[in-house]
Amino acid sequence: MKTKISFLRIATNFLLAVMVAFFAAPMVAANPLAIIAGVFIVGTGSQLLSVPSQVSGALYMGLQTEVWVRDIMETLFYENEFLNLAVNHSEYVKNKTVHVPQSGGKPNVEKNRVENVADIERRTDTELTYNLDNYTTDPFLVKNIEELQISYNKRQSVMSQHIATLGDVVAVETLQKWAVTGSTTHVLRTTGGVGAMMPHATATGQRGLLTTKDFALAAAQMDIDKVPKAGRFAVVPTNMFYGLFTDKELVNQQALVKKDMLSFGVIAKLMGFNLITRGEVVRYTSAAANNIRNIGAANAATDCSGVVCFSRYMVSQALGEIMVYLNEGDAKSYGDIMSTEVNHAAHYLREGNVGRITIVQRHEA
């Protein structure tokens, strides 16, 4: 059987061999040229010599998908950079679960101690655990897979919608986990007059406007909870944000935002909160119980939009394994079939809603 030689694949294998040598040579103290030659021969030898090799095919496939995984990692949180503000627990991921050691309770402090010898207390440490969620895309058709391996721009063109959708789903799920539910102290209703934009087209009644006072009340509650003033953020849905400032005030606010905060999407600052906007945040019921609506729940006429306020030191997120699956040369599809998988988790670090407050639209019939 005649074997077709793909010069594009040969070039791709050479580039991937160089990448492997760059990272591997310092660790194994080997000659980089030797590593390049070895990887290149294994990856392309079967093609050049017309000898079938499952080993070379597996190596090539593994190196191929690593390129796509790297691209996903680089752009997964694009336009959702606020996720990087949280405490990163990625290093604590074990078997789809995050395991974080927690220190014991606060020590006793005694004023003007009389006895020189105090009772010795044994600290009891605990462990915070929470599970990763698994997010997968439906398989999709890709043409010219070999050409895409050596062109970052072309890969991004093919994958941009899939990565953006994955990132958006992860972001909304994370906000859902950081938000407060079922509380009368840490879920606040807006105090402004009616006239706010509705959460969706089928909502009825009227909604109270978001005001500076609402953020002042949120800041006061965090002060009561002894939350550090530094590192306070609020993710505000678009339909609530633009009633908060006049155009002139917003321009002035943007001038006050520190440069290092711009990369996280911060566009204003109010009552100590760095404000970030996005189209979708969280929704709540109109009932006094202040319960959050589940993601994916059908729109309800009484839905109310919510602002998620948090301290970056009291919420967490963890990025687990990212996988790219590739079936080359699918006969039925006349191309290559790909799908992607991302494992991610988010949680809060303090009980009693400390470091977390949600401001929800007030509903009026």
N, C-alpha and C positions, 0 to 999 in steps of 0.2 A: 504494500500500500504506500502510495506516495505521500510524503508529509509536506505540508505547506509551511514555508518559512516566513514568519512575520517579523520584518525588520523593526517595526514599531515596538513589538514585544521585546525584541532583543535590546533596543534602546532603553525601554522601560526597566527591564531587568538590570541593566547596567547602572541606571540611576538609583534604583533601590539597593543594589549591592554597595554603592558608595555610601548611602545613608546608613546601612547596617555597619559598615566599617567605621564610620565616623563615631558611632555610639559604642561599638563593641571593642575597638582597638585599645582605648585607655583602660578598660576593665580587665582585659586578658593579656595586656602587655605584648600584643602581637603586631606584626608588621601590617599596617593598613592595606598595603598592596596585595598581600597574601590573602587577607580576608575578602577583599573585593574580587580577586580572581576566583576564590573558592565559591563564594555565593553566586557569582555570575555563571560559573561553569555548571553548578548544580541547577540553577534556575533556567538555563537555556540549553544545556548540553543535550537533552533529549530531543529538542527541536532541531538543533544543528546536525546531530548524528542520526536523526530519524529513528531513535530508539524510544519507545514509550517509557515514561517514568512517572509513577504516582508520587514519588518523593518530590520531584521537581515541580509537578503541578501543585502539590499542596503548599510548597514553599512559596511559589509565585502567588497563589491565591491568598496566602496569609499576609504577604507583603502588600498585595494590592489593597486588601480591606483595611490594613493599618493606616494607609494614606487617607481613606475616607473617614475613619474614626478620628484621626487627628483634626480633620476639617470640622467635624461635628463638635468636638471639644472646644475649638477656637471660636465658634460662632453660635453655639447653642443658646447662650444668654444674651445675644444681641438684642438691644432694645428692652431687655428685662434685666439690665445690669444690677438692679437693686438686690437681686438674689445673692450677689457677691458681698453684700453688706453684712449678711448674717454670719454667725460663728460657723466655720467650716468643719464639719465632722466627717469628711470623706475618708480620712485616715482610720476611722474607727469602724468602717464597714466590714462585717464578717458574715458571709453566707446570707446575704440579703437583709441583714439586720445591723443597725447601728448600736454599738456598745460603748457608752461613754462613762468612765469612772467619775463619780460625784463625791466631793468631800463631805464629811459629816457636818453636824450642826454647829452653830456659833458657840464659842467658849463663853463661860460665865465671867463677867467683869464685876469686881467688888471694889467699892470706894473705901479708902482708908482702912485697908485690911488690918485687923488686930492680930490674928494668928500668923506667925511667920511660916507655918507649914499648912498648906492648903490640901484639900482632898484632890487626888489625882483622878481625872476623868479620862475614860477611854473613848476615843473618837470612833464612831461607827460609820464607815464609808458605804455608799450605795452605788448603784449603777443605773444610768438612764439608758433605756433601750427603746428603739422604735424601728419599724420595718420600712424597707424601701418599697416604693411602688414601681411597677413595670409598665413602661410605655412603649408601644410598638406601632410602626406605620404599616399600612397595607403594602404588599409588594407592588413595585412599579417597574415599568419597562425603561431600559436605558440603551441607547444606541452608541456604538463606537466606544465601548468600555475601555479598550486599550489606549485610545487617544486621550481619554479623560484622565488617565493616571498621571500623565506628565503635564497637564494643564490645570492649574489651580482655578483659574477663572471659569473654565468650562465645567469643572466639577461643581463650583459654587452655583453656576447657572442651573445645573440639573437639580442640585440638592437644596437650593435656597428655600423653596416653598416648604419642603418636608422638614428641614431644620427649623424654620420659623414657626411652623405649626407645632412641632414638638416643644420648642421653647415656650410658646404661648400657653400650651396646656400645662406644662410644668409650673409656669409662673402663677397661673390662676389657682392651681391646686395648692401651691405653697401659700398664697395669700389666704386661702380657705383655712389652712391649718394654723396660720398665725393669728387669724381673727378670733375675737372673743364671742362666745355664744352663751345665751341663757343667764346673763348677768344684768343687774340693775345698777351696778356701780361702775362697771368697765365697758358697758355699751351705752353710749350717750345719744340722745335724739337731737336733731338740729333745732336751733332756737330761732331761726330767722323767719320772716314772713313767708306766706305761701307764694308759689311762683317758680319753684325750682324745676329744672328739666326732669322728665320722667325717666325711670330706668329702662323702659322699652315702650314700643308703640302701643301695646295693648293694656298698659297700666291705666287705671282710672283714679278719679279724685284729684287731690293736690298734694304737693310735697313741700316741706319747709326748706328754706334756703340755708346753706352752710354759711356760718359767720365766723368772724374772728373770736367771738365769745366762745364758740364751740371748741376751738383749739385751746383757748385759755382754760376751759374746764378740764380738757384732756391733760394739759400740762400740769394743772393743779393736782389731779389724781395721781399722776406719775410722781410728783413731788412728795405726796403723802406716802406713796409706796417706796420712797427713797431710791428712785431710779435716777442714775446719773443724767445730768442735763446734756452732756455731750453724747452724740450718737443717737439722737431721736429723729425718726423719720415718719412720714405719712404718705401712703400711696392713695391718691385721690382719683376717683373715676371722673372722666371728662365732664359728664353731665352735672356734677356737683362743683367742679373746680371753677369754671368760668363765670359763675355768679359770685365768686368770693372777692375778686378784685375788679376795679375799673381798669381800662386799658393802660392808663398812665401809671397806676399803682403797680400793675404787673411788670411794666418796663423797669420801674424803680427797684422792684423786688429782684428781678433777674440780675440787675447790676450788683446786688449785694451777695449773690451766691458765690461761694468760694470756688476757685478753679478746680480744686481736687474733687468737688462734689458734682461738677458738670458731667463727668464720665459715668456717674450713676444715674443720670437723668433728672437731677434736681433742677427745678426751674424757679423756685421761690422758697422763702423762709418765713415762718410765722410762728410766734410764741415758742421759739426754740425748736420747732419741727422743720426739717428739710422736706419740702413738698415735691413729690414725684407724681406725674399723671400717667394714666393709661386708660384705654377704652373700657376695659372690663376689670372690675376688682372683686367685690362680693355683693350679694343681695341678702336681704333679711325679710322676714314677715313683718306685718304691721302690728302684730300683737304685742302686748306689754311684756311678754316673756322674753322678747329680744332674741329669738332664735334665728340662726343663720340658715339660709336656704341651701339645699344640696346642689352641687354642681351637676348640670344636666337636667335639673328639674324643669318641668314645663313652666313657661311664663305665667305668673298669676297677676290678676288685676291690682292686688294690693302690695306687690313687691316694692321694696325700698332699697335704694343703693346705699353702700357703706364705704367709709374711709377706714383703712387699716393703719393704725398708728403703732409703732413698735420701737423698742430700743434695740439697736443692732447687737448689743451684748447679751440679749435675753431671748433671742430666737436663733434657730440653727437650720442648716440645710446640709445635705450630703449627696454627692454625686457618685453613684456606683459604676458598674460596668457599662460600657457602651459597645454595642456590637453592630457590625454591618454584615449582612448575609448576601451572597452573590452567587447566582446560577448563570454561568456563561453559556452563550449559544443555545438558548431555549428554542427548541424546534417549533413549538406552537406560536411563539410570540415573535420569532424572527429577530431576536435581539437578546439582551442580557436582563435578567430579573434581579432586582435588589429590594431589600427591606432593611429597616433599621430598628434598633432596640436601645432604649435608655432606661437606666434604673436610678431613681432619685427619691429622696425623702426630705421631709421638713418637720420641725417640731418647735416647741417652746421650752425654755430652760427653767422657768420659775413657776411654782404653783400659785394659785390665787390670782391669776391673770396679771401678775406683776410684770411690768415692762410691755404690756399690750393693752390697747384701748381701741374700740371701734366707734366711730361716729356715724350714725345711721339717719337717713332722711326721716323726718316726722311725717306721718301720713294723716291727711285730713280728707274726709269724704267730700 
